[in-house]
Amino acid sequence: MAIHLYKTSTSSTRNGTVDSQVKSNPRNNLIYGQHRCGKGCNARGIITAEHRGGGHKRLYRKIDFRQNEKDIYGRIVTIEYDPNRNAYICLIHYGDGEKRYILHPRGAIIGDTIVSGTEVPIKIGNALPLIYFNHMPLDTAIHNIEITLGKGAQLARAAGVVTKLIAKEEKLTTLKLPFGEVRLISKNCSVTVGQVGNVGVNKKSLGRVGSKRVVMNLVDHPHGDGEGRAPIGREKPTTPWGYPALGKRSRKRNKYSDNLILRHHSK
């Protein structure tokens, strides 16, 4: 998708960029409202959740991460913007009349057909279990990866993300995730062929620093205030409550799939 410069009318839009080719036009039966947590205050008006509140009201788009319309061909009708994620989404019209949203695979255009099933072609946008990649070369690009069979995709769903197939075993497949982690996935889990679209999401410019960050006051954060190029004023970065923000993890990992990780992601 092409990135265009704003037609500058104010200082806040100068040097900003926008993708003008993708619009938001959700279908009524594929959206629903989201519960918002207010302004981060409790019943007494005390702020209990920092940086919570404001922003535009957003409707959630129901994304078909399971892609369980098996062996039924669908046609890409639209490519739309989703305010809840940095990847674009596609509206698919299936042959049986079903309409669903999926993540937009890079290179897919309006009018292309996709299908999910067991013995389907290895084509961009098609979804199939890893067991049917036996005749495909290594380094095949995939995304939208299941961890638990039937639960739906949980890995590689962000814009521009791609996962590589690097080894095949009897019951498990070795995948290299985009953040450097190497893990084993059951061959019965489904994946989608190709890379997630909107690769240039990080090339967009907000135009000015104030559109992204807001400086906090000294009473709100230990790193607040400061004039000019002032350092943080402490030996190490801290949280708003003065605890170390970097270093050793303070939470224990207890995930059921940790025993399938061969190499953790690089920090």
Secondary structure, DSSP 4 states (H G I P E B T S, - for coil): ---EE---SSTTTTT-EE--S-B----GGGEEE----TTSB-TTS-B-STT---S---EEE-B-SS---BT--EEEEEEE--TTSSS-EEEEEETTS-EEEEEPBTT--TT-EE-BSSS----TT-EEEGGGGTTSPTT-EEESEESSTTT-EEES-STT--EEEEEE-SSEEEEE-TTS-EEEEETTSEEEES-BS-GGGGG---SSGGGT--PPPTTT-TT----SS---SSSS-B-TTS-B-SSS-SS----TTGGGEEEPPP-
